[in-house]
Amino acid sequence: MSYRVRLTHHAEADFDPLFEFVLERELARDGGNLDLAEQALDATRQGIATLRSEDSYP
Protein backbone atom coordinates (compact mmCIF):
# COMPACT_ATOMS: atom_id res chain seq x y z
CA MET A 1 0.00 0.00 0.00
CA SER A 2 1.24 3.50 -0.73
CA TYR A 3 0.07 6.89 0.37
CA ARG A 4 0.00 10.26 -1.27
CA VAL A 5 1.27 13.02 0.98
CA ARG A 6 0.58 16.62 0.09
CA LEU A 7 1.51 19.59 2.19
CA THR A 8 -0.70 22.62 2.14
CA HIS A 9 0.87 25.94 1.26
CA HIS A 10 0.34 26.94 4.89
CA ALA A 11 2.25 23.89 6.13
CA GLU A 12 5.11 24.49 3.71
CA ALA A 13 5.27 28.13 4.77
CA ASP A 14 5.72 26.99 8.39
CA PHE A 15 9.13 25.53 7.53
CA ASP A 16 10.73 28.95 7.08
CA PRO A 17 9.96 30.34 10.56
CA LEU A 18 10.93 27.02 12.16
CA PHE A 19 14.26 27.08 10.32
CA GLU A 20 14.84 30.70 11.36
CA PHE A 21 13.92 29.95 14.98
CA VAL A 22 16.45 27.12 15.27
CA LEU A 23 19.13 29.10 13.45
CA GLU A 24 18.66 32.19 15.64
CA ARG A 25 18.66 30.06 18.79
CA GLU A 26 21.93 28.42 17.78
CA LEU A 27 23.51 31.75 16.83
CA ALA A 28 22.69 33.06 20.32
CA ARG A 29 24.33 30.08 22.04
CA ASP A 30 28.02 29.87 22.78
CA GLY A 31 29.27 27.15 20.45
CA GLY A 32 25.86 26.80 18.81
CA ASN A 33 25.46 24.24 16.05
CA LEU A 34 24.75 26.24 12.90
CA ASP A 35 24.00 23.05 10.97
CA LEU A 36 21.17 22.12 13.33
CA ALA A 37 18.48 24.12 11.48
CA GLU A 38 19.28 22.37 8.20
CA GLN A 39 19.42 19.00 9.97
CA ALA A 40 15.98 19.61 11.48
CA LEU A 41 14.57 20.52 8.07
CA ASP A 42 16.14 17.40 6.53
CA ALA A 43 14.69 15.22 9.30
CA THR A 44 11.25 16.67 8.65
CA ARG A 45 11.58 15.99 4.92
CA GLN A 46 12.71 12.43 5.62
CA GLY A 47 9.72 11.92 7.91
CA ILE A 48 7.38 13.07 5.17
CA ALA A 49 9.15 10.80 2.69
CA THR A 50 8.66 7.90 5.11
CA LEU A 51 4.93 8.56 5.08
CA ARG A 52 5.00 8.32 1.29
CA SER A 53 6.89 5.03 1.26
CA GLU A 54 4.96 1.82 0.96
CA ASP A 55 7.85 0.07 2.72
CA SER A 56 7.41 2.10 5.91
CA TYR A 57 4.62 -0.11 7.21
CA PRO A 58 4.75 -3.87 7.81
C-alpha positions in Angstrom: 0.0 0.0 0.0 1.2 3.5 -0.7 0.1 6.9 0.4 0.0 10.3 -1.3 1.3 13.0 1.0 0.6 16.6 0.1 1.5 19.6 2.2 -0.7 22.6 2.1 0.9 25.9 1.3 0.3 26.9 4.9 2.3 23.9 6.1 5.1 24.5 3.7 5.3 28.1 4.8 5.7 27.0 8.4 9.1 25.5 7.5 10.7 29.0 7.1 10.0 30.3 10.6 10.9 27.0 12.2 14.3 27.1 10.3 14.8 30.7 11.4 13.9 30.0 15.0 16.4 27.1 15.3 19.1 29.1 13.4 18.7 32.2 15.6 18.7 30.1 18.8 21.9 28.4 17.8 23.5 31.8 16.8 22.7 33.1 20.3 24.3 30.1 22.0 28.0 29.9 22.8 29.3 27.2 20.5 25.9 26.8 18.8 25.5 24.2 16.1 24.7 26.2 12.9 24.0 23.0 11.0 21.2 22.1 13.3 18.5 24.1 11.5 19.3 22.4 8.2 19.4 19.0 10.0 16.0 19.6 11.5 14.6 20.5 8.1 16.1 17.4 6.5 14.7 15.2 9.3 11.2 16.7 8.7 11.6 16.0 4.9 12.7 12.4 5.6 9.7 11.9 7.9 7.4 13.1 5.2 9.2 10.8 2.7 8.7 7.9 5.1 4.9 8.6 5.1 5.0 8.3 1.3 6.9 5.0 1.3 5.0 1.8 1.0 7.8 0.1 2.7 7.4 2.1 5.9 4.6 -0.1 7.2 4.7 -3.9 7.8 
